[in-house]
Amino acid sequence: MLQEKIKNFPKSCGVYWMKDAAGHVLYVGKAKNLRSRVKSYFKKESKSRFQIDFLMRRTADIEFLVTDNEKEALLLENTLIKKHNPRYNFLLKDDKSYASLKLTHHAFPALFITRDVVKDGSLYFGPYSSAGALRQTVDWLTKHFQLRTCSDHEFANRSRPCLEFHIGRCTAPCVGKVSAEKYASQVDEVKLFLSGQKKELIQKLKNRMTHASEGLRYEEAAHIRDLIAYAKETLEKQKVMHHGGKNYDCLGFAATKKESILCILVVRGGTLIDRLRFDFPLTPTLSPILSQFILQYYGALMDLPSQILLPCKLEDLASLEEILEEKSGHAVSLSVPRRGEAAKMTAMAIQNAKHWAESKIKTEETVIERLQAKLSLQQAPHIIECVDISNLQGEHAVGSLVCFADGKPFKNRYRKFKIQMTKGPNDYAMMYEVLLRRFRRALEWPAPDLLLVDGGKGQLQIALKALADLGLHQQAVIAIAKAKGEEKSDKIFIPGQKNPVSFRSNSPELLYLMRIRDEAHRFGITYHRSLRSKALFASPKNPKI
């Protein structure tokens, strides 16, 4: 039926999306030729790739929208992915996992660590992978280049220098102790340092040292001499990758059976300053996901490099370059290097991504295998669901269900339940109700490899009863109880065993289960508080919101 429908698709450029039987969008893609691209999913060679076969077995309908050109298709694809968050597309989460340095837009700028990059006229450096190292960098820069650390509000309202001035860490621009010209020179030196422009910075500092010495300011000259030595040492630790002094990012890909890992090597001023990592689910094809990543990630950056080196060629290269140029105000080249230093950098990025992938596989498989053995499970617990109950003396009672897949939250399978049948503070009855409602929908919601319930032996017995009443005797289930009093660790209870399973308090397996339980509690308590707030602020005339 779908293949007959596709015969009527146009041969135009546009966007298509696949939906399941419930109408949920599973995947969004773009194509130069809609009919040709969508037909390719039904070819034998495509179905031999398990990701595509997995997707197509769940696809009940396919729709499309024609666009005027490839650029419009790329932008529309990105919009639809953000709107629907399809399971088989990549969506870069706004989790602010990487920090940046912000040099504020002010007559006397301050330097801060931030995870919010916005268009406010400030100058941003980064992102950087290590927030701890970044804090040390900021502390060192503010100390030696004497930039202010106060907020703009404090700056505007200060009438005398603060302690930072008296201990030599700030030149006190707030009360006019330094001219705008001299402070701007301090800021320029910080910019050179953060941009990795070693030669320019050292020369500028040497000029300052000579000027101070000629003016008989020997203490200042000695301070600058020490600053030169430290700057040389710090910048020389960073690996110089390209003598041309260019700014570019180099992307490398690696895939496991379940997900893809992307490594970005960040080169500024010809110096490798950082490497960044991004994990996302495995998708039908890698080329589209790389295009989506570039559009989402670089579309959110304030300062784009002039060149981005890629591990593979993209069909929408020209459209991406045009979009990034419009966004950044300068040309951004996307290319696949074939030889020379750039090709070596690409190989290094790919190698880093492969190393991360191999390491992650070993870690995850070890934890999952140990859990299977420790809990005497028939199959490895790759998919774990956890149920928790939240209420206040029976009021605004809710149940929460979270799902983890191979160590990561699987938020498409999160569910929340408003308790309907149970009255009063009865956690057992509430747990029974939630489990019945969840597993009655076993066909629509696939069963997990392991069900985890929050509580002790009582909750475990209730879970077993609910599953038995539904005829689901084969469903694996355990319970987790928080440590009480002087107990060192949480306890894990399994069916048919009186005493809890013994885990070391710091074992990765126990910590993994605790992490899932804590996420279920967070998800549930958030919903519970939301209901309480709505009830609290409900109108007396219309108490239901």
Beta strands, then each sheet from edge to edge (+ up, - down):
strand 1: 14-19
strand 2: 25-31
strand 3: 61-66
strand 4: 99-103
strand 5: 111-114
strand 6: 123-128
strand 7: 239-240
strand 8: 248-255
strand 9: 259-268
strand 10: 271-281
strand 11: 307-309
strand 12: 333-335
strand 13: 383-392
strand 14: 395-405
strand 15: 408-409
strand 16: 415-418
strand 17: 450-454
strand 18: 477-481
strand 19: 491-493
sheet 1: 2+ 1- 3+
sheet 2: 5+ 4- 6+
sheet 3: 7+ 10- 9+ 8- 11- 12-
sheet 4: 15+ 14- 13+ 17+ 18+ 19-
sheet 5: 15+ 14- 16+
end
